[in-house]
Amino acid sequence: MAYDGWSPSYIFPAIFVSPGEYPTPDMLFPASSRSTTMRFINRRDAQQMLIYTHGSCLNNGQAKARAGCAYVFGPSEDGYIESSLASLDFSNTMPTNPRAELWAVILALRRHRIWMAEGFNSLVLANDSDWLIKGATEWAHVWVCRGWRKTGSMEKVKNRDLWEIFFAEVKRCHEAGLTVRMWKIPKGLNEAAYWAANGAAWTVGNCGVLNRM
């Protein structure tokens, strides 16, 4: 089950379920104009916006790993933001796919004041990572209750630092009046964010943030 609530200091996003007649993001959230901008807006709820996110790590698990993340909030050429992890993560932790995925959603939520200023009160984060979606909407509630340890093995949860940053951003959104939900989509429907994240991972020097907003 998904938990749309809190646990002492945490607020967890709920899973997003699309209506049967609009099963894909492009059908339910067509590109629509919002003032002078184009966003992916729910055809049934003009105050709900969708953002595609993705994290990528080249040579994942190896010493020369290079990672990037991105989120796509509009259909135009300037409708996305990408970044290499080298410019974001100063924890001396080796870049990995999971960390890149987490950074993508963190960055998307850090712009919550912009989304709210445009008139949105609900945000759907679309991603093709089963690990990320289940971690955020199902497993994390149990992790927190068990002191950030996995069920059964009692192994420490990896990337706790970024999970906590992510949930802090979800909480900020909640307190500001912006609800956050997560939608697991097929990889083939997340191509724009996929290519942007891979491009960031390949950035010369693997550093810097490319802001196309």
N, C-alpha and C positions, 0 to 999 in steps of 0.2 A: 504494500500500500504506500501511498505518498503522504507525507506529512506537511500540511500547510499551517504551521504553527511555530511555537518557540520552545526552547529548552534552556532555562535560565538566561544565558547571554546570547542565544542563537535564534535566528528565524530562518526557516527552511523554505525554499520555493516548492510549489506544488507542480505535479506533472500536468502538462497541457494535453487535452484530448480533442482532436478535431471532430467537427460534426461529419456524419457520414457522407453528405452530399458534396463536401469540400475536403477531400482527404489529403491534399497536398498543400504546401505553403503557398505556391503561386496561385492556386485556386482560391484559397481562403484569405490570403493577404496579398492582393494584387498591388502593384506599384500605383500609388495614388498621390495626388498633389496635396500638400499641406502648406498653405500660404505660398511661399516662394520655393519650397523644397519638395522633393519626392521621397516618400517613405513607403514601406510595406505595411499597409493598413488593413485591419480586419474588415471585410465587407459587411459584417454584421454589427460591428462595434467600432465606431470611428475614433474611439479613445484608446484603442489597443493597437500596439505596434509590434512588428516582428523584426528581430535581428538575427542574422545567420552568424555563427561563430565557428572557428576552427583553430586548432593548434597542430603544428607539424614539427617533427624533429628528424633531421637527416643524420644518418649513422647513429640511430638511437641506441643508447647503452654503451657506446664506444667513447674513447677518450677525445676524439675529434668531432663529437656530436655538435650540431648547429641547429638551433630551434627558432621558430617564428610563430607568431599568432596573428589573427586578424578577425575583424568583425565587419559585416556588411549591413548597412542600414538603409541603403537606397540603391536604385538601379543604374544610376549614372556613373560615369568614370570616376567621379570624386565622392562616390557613396560608400567608401570604406576606409578603415584605418588599419594599418598593419604595423607590426613592430617585431624586431628581433628580441629574443630573451636576454641577450647580452646587455641590452639597454634598460632592462627592467629588473632582472633578478641579480641581486648582489649578495646572495647567501652563500656563494661558493659551492652551490649544489649543481651537480652535473645536469645539463638540460636534458629533458626527456619529453616524450609525447604527452604524458599526463600533465606535466607542469605547463607545457605550452597550451593545452586545452583549458586549464584553469586560468591562465593569464588572459586568454581571449575573453572569457566571460567576465572576469574582473574588470578589464578595460571597458567593456561595453556598459557595465553598470556604473562605472565612475563618471559617465556622461549623463547620469540620470536627470540632472537639473536641466540639461538641454532638451531631453525628451519631454520632460514635464512642461517646460516653457513653450513647447510646440503644441501642447494641449492633450498629451497622452497621460493616462493614469494607470495603464497596464502594459507590461512589457513581456513578450514571449521570446525566449532565447532558443533558437533552433540549432541543433547540433547532431552530428551522426555518431557520436561516441556513446555507446551503451554504458561504459564505465562512468563517464561524467554525469550522465542523466540519472542513472540509478544511485550513484554516490550522493548526488545533491538532494534527490527527492525521497530516497528510501534508506540507504545505508547510514548516512550521517547521523540520523536520529539515534541509531543504536550505538554508533561509535562514541558519540558524546556521552551517552548514558554509561558507557563502559570505560570512560576515561581515555577516549581516543585509541581504543584497541578493538581489533576485529573480533567478531563473534566466533567462538569455538577455539581458534588457535591462540587468542589473546595477543597476537602479533600487533605491534604498534602500527598505526595507520600511516602510510607514507604520504608525504606532501602535506602534512598537517598545517604547516605554516601558510600555505596558499589556500587550503580549505577554509581556514579561519579568516583570512583576508576576504575571501569570497562571501562567506556568510555575514561578515561585517558590512559588506557592500549591500547585500540583500536587506539587512536590517536598516541601513540608512535609507534605502529606497522605500521600505515599508513605513518608516517614520515620516518620510516626506510625502507619503500618499501615493506611491507608485508600487503596484503589486508586481511580483516577478514569478513567471512560470517557465517551465522548460519543456521543450518538444523534441522527442527523438525522431529524427528524419533519416531516410536512406542517404547513403553517401553520395549517390548520383544527383541528389537534389541540393547538395551543399557545395557545388563546384566553385562558385565565386569566392567563398571564404577559403576553400581548400587551396586554390591557386594563389590567393593573396598571402596566406600563411606560408606557403612554400616559397614564394618570392621573398618574404621577409627573412626566412631561414638562409636563403642564398645571398642576402645582402652583403656587399663587399665589406669585410671587416666585421660582419655580423653585429653591427651596432646601429643605433639610431631608430627613430620613430618616424614613419611616413604618415602624415596626417592629411588625408584627402577629404576634408570636410569644408 
